[in-house]
C-alpha cells in the first residue's frame, strides 16, 4: 500500500493535478474570506467554508476521475494484479494519496482563522471544528469519486457522472421539497431504488441470483410494510434525501454545533464506497 501511495503522490505532483486542485481551492477560500471576513467584517470564518462547499462539486470529480479509470484505459490495472499487493491495498493507497492532495491546501487554510483573530474576535473552536468537518466531507466525496472511477475506463464519463452525483447531493434538500411526500409516491421511489441496488450488485458481482434475490427481498419488504402501515411512508423520501445529504450535515458545524453523528456518517460513507471500489476491481480481476 505504501508503494501505491508514493507512486500516486509522485504522479499527482509531477503533473498539474495537485497544483490546480490546491490553487483552485485556495482561490475560492480567498474570495470567500474577502467577501465575508474583510468586506462585510464578519468574524465567522466558518461562513467562508460554507461558501466554498460548491467548489467541491467541480474539483472533486476532476481530481478522482483518473484514479482507476486511467488504469483500466491504459491496461496497467493488470500489472497491479500481478504485484504482491491486495486489491484493498491498491484502493486504499490511491485513496490516501487523494486525501494528501486534498489536505495540503487545507493546512494552509488553517492559518486563516489565526490571522483574522489578530484583527477581531474569531471563535477558533467553531472555525477549526468546521475545517475538520469540511475535510471529512471532502474525504467522503472523494471516496464516492473513487468508486465512480472504478466503474468505467472513460475519465470524462467518470467526471461527468461524479459532478452529477455530487451536484444532486448538494441540492438534495432543495429537490426534496418538490418530491412527492405521499405514501404511494415514497413507496414507488423506494422500489426504483431497490431495483437500482439489484442492478449494482449484479454489475459488481456478476451473480444474477444474488442480485435478483436481494432485489426481490427489498421489494417484498417495501410492499409488506406499505400494506401494513402506509402512513409510515408519508414524507419518507424527502426525509431520506435530507438525511443522506453530506452538505446539509456540514452546515450544522457552520452553525456552531459539533455533530458527532455527522462525523460517524462521513466515516460510514468512506468505508462503504471504498468497499464498493474494491469489489469493482475484484470483479474485473477475476474476469
C-alpha positions in Angstrom: 0.0 0.0 0.0 2.9 2.4 0.8 4.3 1.8 -2.7 1.0 2.6 -4.3 0.7 5.7 -2.1 4.1 7.0 -3.1 3.6 6.2 -6.8 0.2 8.1 -6.8 1.7 11.1 -5.0 4.6 11.3 -7.5 2.0 11.2 -10.3 -0.1 14.0 -8.8 2.8 16.3 -8.0 4.7 15.7 -11.2 1.7 16.9 -13.2 -0.6 19.9 -12.7 -3.3 18.0 -10.9 -2.3 18.6 -7.3 -1.3 22.2 -8.0 -4.5 23.0 -9.9 -6.6 21.5 -7.2 -4.8 23.3 -4.4 -4.8 26.6 -6.2 -8.5 26.5 -7.1 -9.4 25.6 -3.5 -7.3 28.3 -2.1 -8.6 30.9 -4.6 -12.2 30.1 -3.7 -11.4 30.3 0.0 -9.6 33.6 -0.5 -12.6 35.0 -2.4 -14.9 33.9 0.4 -12.6 35.4 3.0 -12.6 38.7 1.1 -16.4 38.8 0.9 -17.3 37.8 4.4 -14.3 38.5 6.7 -12.9 41.6 5.0 -15.6 43.4 3.1 -18.5 42.5 5.4 -16.4 42.5 8.5 -17.8 39.2 9.7 -15.7 37.3 12.2 -17.1 33.9 11.5 -14.6 32.1 9.3 -16.9 29.0 9.1 -19.1 31.0 6.7 -16.2 31.0 4.3 -16.2 27.2 4.3 -20.0 27.2 3.7 -19.4 29.5 0.8 -16.6 27.2 -0.6 -18.7 24.0 -0.5 -19.9 24.5 -4.0 -16.3 24.2 -5.3 -16.2 20.6 -4.2 -18.9 19.8 -6.7 -16.5 20.5 -9.6 -13.0 19.8 -8.3 -13.5 16.5 -6.5 -14.8 14.7 -9.6 -12.0 16.2 -11.7 -9.5 15.1 -9.0 -10.8 11.5 -8.8 -11.8 10.8 -12.4 -8.4 9.3 -13.4 -7.9 7.3 -10.2 -8.9 3.9 -11.5 -10.4 4.8 -14.9 -7.0 5.6 -16.3 -5.6 2.3 -15.1 -8.3 0.5 -16.9 -7.8 2.5 -20.1 -4.1 2.0 -20.1 -4.5 -1.7 -19.1 -2.0 -1.0 -16.3 -4.5 -2.4 -13.8 -3.5 -5.8 -15.0 0.0 -5.1 -13.8 -1.3 -4.1 -10.4 -3.0 -7.5 -10.1 0.4 -9.1 -10.6 2.1 -7.2 -7.8 2.3 -8.7 -4.3 -0.5 -6.4 -3.0 -4.2 -6.9 -2.5 -6.9 -5.1 -4.2 -7.7 -3.4 -0.9 -4.1 -2.1 -0.7 -4.5 -0.6 -4.2 -7.7 1.2 -3.5 -6.7 2.4 0.0 -3.3 3.6 -1.4 -4.9 5.6 -4.2 -7.4 7.0 -1.8 -4.8 8.1 0.8 -2.9 9.8 -2.0 -6.0 11.8 -2.9 -6.5 12.7 0.8 -3.0 14.1 0.9 -3.6 16.2 -2.1 -6.8 17.5 -0.5 -5.2 18.0 2.9 -2.3 20.2 1.8 -4.3 23.3 0.8 -6.5 22.8 3.9 -3.4 23.0 6.1 -2.7 26.4 4.5 -6.3 27.5 5.1 -5.9 26.6 8.8 -3.8 29.7 9.2 -6.6 32.0 8.1 -8.6 32.0 11.4 -5.4 32.7 13.3 -4.6 35.7 11.0 -8.2 37.1 11.3 -8.1 36.6 15.1 -5.3 39.3 15.2 -7.8 41.8 13.9 -11.1 40.7 15.5 -12.9 38.2 17.7 -12.8 34.9 15.9 -14.2 31.9 17.8 -11.5 29.4 17.0 -13.2 26.2 18.2 -16.1 26.7 15.7 -13.7 27.7 12.9 -11.5 24.6 13.3 -14.4 22.3 14.0 -15.8 23.4 10.7 -12.5 22.9 9.0 -12.3 19.4 10.3 -15.9 18.7 9.1 -15.0 20.2 5.7 -12.1 17.8 5.5 -14.3 14.8 6.5 -17.0 15.8 4.0 -14.4 16.1 1.2 -12.9 12.7 2.2 -16.4 11.2 1.8 -16.9 12.8 -1.6 -13.5 11.6 -2.7 -14.5 8.0 -1.7 -17.6 8.4 -3.9 -15.5 9.7 -6.8 -13.1 6.8 -6.5 -16.0 4.3 -6.7 -17.4 6.1 -9.8 -13.9 6.0 -11.4 -13.8 2.2 -10.8 -16.9 1.7 -12.8 -15.5 2.9 -16.2 -12.4 3.4 -18.2 -13.5 6.8 -19.6 -12.2 9.6 -17.5 -14.6 12.2 -19.0 -17.6 9.9 -18.2 -16.3 9.4 -14.7 -16.0 13.2 -14.2 -19.4 13.9 -15.7 -21.2 11.3 -13.5 -19.2 12.4 -10.5 -20.3 16.0 -11.0 -24.0 14.9 -11.4 -23.9 12.8 -8.3 -22.2 15.4 -6.1 -24.4 18.2 -7.5 -27.5 16.1 -6.8 -26.3 15.6 -3.2 -25.6 19.3 -2.9 -29.1 20.3 -3.9 -30.9 17.2 -2.4 -32.5 19.2 0.4 -33.9 21.7 -2.1 -35.0 19.0 -4.5 -36.7 17.1 -1.6 -39.2 19.9 -1.3 -40.5 19.1 -4.8 -40.5 15.3 -4.4 -43.9 13.7 -3.7 -44.4 13.2 0.1 -47.4 10.9 -0.3 -47.1 7.4 0.9 -47.6 5.9 -2.6 -45.0 8.2 -4.1 -42.4 7.3 -1.5 -43.1 3.6 -2.0 -42.6 3.8 -5.7 -39.4 5.7 -5.3 -38.1 3.1 -2.9 -39.0 0.3 -5.3 -36.9 2.1 -8.0 -34.0 2.4 -5.6 -34.3 -1.3 -4.8 -34.1 -2.1 -8.5 -31.0 0.1 -8.8 -29.4 -1.7 -5.9 -30.0 -5.1 -7.5 -28.5 -3.8 -10.8 -25.4 -2.5 -9.0 -25.0 -5.8 -7.1 -25.3 -7.7 -10.4 -22.7 -5.4 -12.0 -20.2 -5.8 -9.2 -20.6 -9.5 -8.6 -21.9 -10.9 -11.9 -24.1 -13.0 -9.7 -27.7 -12.7 -11.0 -29.2 -15.0 -8.4 -27.8 -12.9 -5.6 -28.9 -9.6 -7.3 -32.4 -10.9 -8.0 -32.7 -12.3 -4.5 -31.7 -9.1 -2.8 -33.9 -7.0 -5.2 -37.0 -9.2 -4.7 -36.4 -9.3 -0.9 -36.3 -5.5 -0.8 -39.4 -5.2 -3.0 -41.2 -7.6 -0.7 -40.2 -5.7 2.4 -41.3 -2.4 0.9 -44.7 -3.9 -0.3 -45.4 -5.6 3.0 -44.6 -2.6 5.2 -46.7 -0.4 2.8 -49.7 -2.7 3.1 -49.3 -3.0 6.8 -48.9 0.7 7.6 -48.9 3.1 4.6 -48.8 6.1 6.8 -45.1 5.3 7.7 -44.2 6.2 4.1 -45.7 9.7 4.2 -42.8 12.2 3.7 -40.3 9.4 3.9 -38.4 10.0 0.6 -37.8 13.8 1.3 -36.7 12.9 4.8 -34.2 10.3 3.5 -32.9 12.8 0.9 -32.2 15.3 3.6 -30.6 12.8 5.9 -28.3 11.5 3.1 -27.0 15.0 2.2 -23.3 15.3 3.0 -23.5 19.0 2.7 -26.5 19.5 5.0 -24.7 17.7 7.8 -21.7 20.0 7.3 -23.9 23.2 7.7 -24.6 22.0 11.2 -20.9 22.7 12.0 -21.1 26.1 10.3 -24.0 26.9 12.8 -21.6 26.2 15.7 -22.6 22.7 16.6 -20.1 19.9 16.6 -22.3 17.0 15.4 -20.5 13.7 16.2 -23.2 11.7 14.3 -22.2 13.6 11.1 -18.6 12.5 11.6 -19.7 8.9 12.0 -21.9 9.3 8.9 -18.9 10.6 6.9 -16.7 7.7 8.0 -19.5 5.2 7.1 -19.8 6.7 3.6 -16.0 6.5 3.2 -15.8 2.8 4.2 -18.9 1.9 2.2 -17.7 3.4 -1.1 -14.2 2.1 -0.7 -15.6 -1.3 -0.1 -17.6 -1.0 -3.3 -14.5 0.2 -5.2 -12.6 -2.9 -4.0 -15.5 -5.2 -5.2 -15.5 -3.4 -8.6 -11.8 -4.1 -9.0 -12.1 -7.7 -7.8 -14.8 -8.3 -10.4 -12.5 -7.0 -13.2 -9.6 -9.0 -11.8 -11.4 -12.3 -11.9 -13.0 -11.6 -15.2 
